[in-house]
């Protein structure tokens, strides 16, 4: 029998989360949530369940939807490839590729992510899965002090302009270049 790279890769990737997407790698998970940040996130309006933006069954079931989106770590598969789906050939592909994304929070040791992933895959018997850091786009997760003078001024100005309460997100995970704004405001 010939090993199928696509099945082997999906088996390796499936070990990183459970069936609903909850991260299974303990040392990638935050050890605590900043209480000030949690209080701000708790004041955010809940997502409209009719919009199906957040699947309440997925990811960290012990956290509310807003904390899952704005404060927690998650792993996602952004793309996978093994041959061409529109023109399948009646043969096992010689390779399979996937692009994944680890959205991480402030405090994550970003230098340890790839070595940790390599160690995990090796421990699980996936030594032959190649990890590539090519085309990696990485931004630091940020956490802005909501009591910062500039944050307060901006919120006050916006509330005067729009005549309504402004909701702030004091932190964003790593998927935006927010770190550049954060550095200027601190």
Protein Blocks (a to p, Z undefined) as FASTA:
>chain_A
ZZdfklmmmmmmmmmpcfkopafbfklpcfbdcfklmmmmmmpccddfklomacfkgcjf
kbcfklmmmmpccdddfbdcehjfklccfbddfbdcddddddddehiafklmmmmmmmmm
mmnopambccdfehiacdddddddfkbmklmmmmmmmmmmnopacdddfbdcfkbcklmm
mmmmZZ
